[in-house]
Amino acid sequence: MSASVNYDQVEVGTELPAQSFPVTRATLVQYAGASGDFNPIHWNETFATGVGLPNVIAHGMFTMAEAIRVVTDWLGDPGAVVEYGVRFTKPVVVPDDGVGAVIEVSAKVAAKLDDRRVRVDLLATSGGDKVLGMSRAVVQLA
Amino acid sequence: MALDPSFIGRTYPPTAPYEVGREKIREFAEAVGDTDPAYLDAEAAKALGHQDVIAPPTFPFVLTYRAAGQVVNDPELGLDFSRVVHGDQRFAYTRPVRAGDRLTVTCVIESIKSLAGNDVLTVRGEVHEESGEHVVTAHMMLVARAAEGE
């Protein structure tokens, strides 16, 4: 592992560059195929609304995959992620309007740990709702 | 009906090895829109100290979710999957998954709780390379919402 971020140059509160990730129905179909999760709530509006959802929703694991990009892009080596966990608090609703939804992710260093590791806390929102809670990664810095 | 807490600790047989291919990693990385060279270019991955292209951090879920089918569909446990939502997910990595790995998953029921009438089930998936090397542990928390009238 070889992260390009040096532990000594990072402080608690250091903000990582925030990013926005668009999601359309096509994104969800592609993710379903790649991940093997074909639950129809992620692509079939009739089914999704039939089980009480406002519309088709993104896979929680898709949102989790997007959020960590803020961290891996900062690190320079995605292999430097030691732990990563999230709670799925609200769904990302993806309407079939040609626009879809946007997942906004910000992150900051929350703690400096032993062995040149830091804990990064992430904030992910979509349409103003917090979609991930307790979203944290432990990463190995140089 | 509430899940039986005596299932806590139940361990399922390891899955047959899943061989991680470079093109599967590429397919997954493209599906999440992430073109990090460590996922796509073996030379770039080697420059970072990896033996081959590595997989994105959430890739192991492809295997552990499939393996958790043993638990979710265990007729003795009796989980009603139609009422299940994914509550939270956590990974602890010994190293990243990489192309060429042959990975098995061993599922363990880590906890069963009842909260406000909902069943909360946590399944741990231990992912090992065929050689025995530990790669990653995944914790998946599922919430089965109480049926109406219960």
Interface residues (C-beta under 8 A of the other chain):
Chain A: M1 S2 F21 T27 Q30 Y31 G33 A34 S35 G36 D37 G60 M61 F62 M64 A65 E66 I68 R69 T72 D73 G76 D77 P78 G79 V81 V82 E83 Y84 G85 V86 R87 F88 M134
Chain B: E27 F28 E30 A31 V32 G33 D34 D36 A38 Y39 L48 G49 H50 I54 P56 P57 T58 F61 V62 Y65 R66 V85 H86 G87 D88 Q89 R90 F91 A92 Y93 R95 P96 H139
